Amino acid sequence: MIKHLAAACAALCLTCGALSAQAAVYKVGTHPTFAPFEFVDAAGTPTGFDIELIKAVLKSQGDEVEIVSMPFDGLIPALLTGQIDAIISGMTITQERQKRVDFSTGYYNSTLSAVIRSADSDKYKSSEDLKGQKICAQIGTTGSAFAEKLSPGQVVNLNNEPDALLELKNGGCAALINDRPVNLYYMKQAGGTDFAELIDDALTSNPDLYGIAIKKGNDELRAKIDKGLKDIEASGELKTIHENWFGKAQ
Ligand code: ARG
């Protein structure tokens, strides 16, 4: 009897210990003007594919997430100074960024596209046609880097996609280059026939694989996130989240 009690007690304490050791709240930075990956809903709460994904990933490991909003080009500096523990922000895994931060395994395959004014559809048929033109982009993004290569010194960097679309509409640039799913989302939201999409091999052969960034050497959190990604894929939760934001595959 005493023996049994002792064993039960030890098991209980072990569980308690494991639970309290696991219960962490991770601060995750994002720039929520990038629908459907991250944006603020009508109540001002960050939501979107990335937000649901990171919450599910860390919840699957017994942890919690606090979302911290900040400008896109401030995310890596905030990670480096320890203001946040991770970044989820439709962030492409690039060699340049890998010099400064570590990434989880990639979780979404994206690509770039350009948005032009429909009235210019005959004028701009491929990205080559945009050479030398002013091009709008979101500051610090792969779209901005692509635009700079295409049209050196002619990039109009804006803080977010809605501002960039407005600039395009008002004639401040000939095109907006950003991630394709985001361009499609905001074009649809703008409605009407003001904008058209321009895609070609130069834009789409540029793979944008999104990863979750972690401070270099934080292998514990990186391993946790990678395990979480695997676990929610196996449980089917990842598929549900994907369908929530991108619809069911036909
Ligand atoms: N995928 C692009 C990049 O990594 C754009 C990401 C912008 N994300 C955002 N939440 N504003 O550069």
Residues whose N, C-alpha, C, O or C-beta is under 5 A from the ligand:
A	BS01	LIG	H31 F34 F72 S89 G90 M91 T92 G140 T141 T142 D179 D208
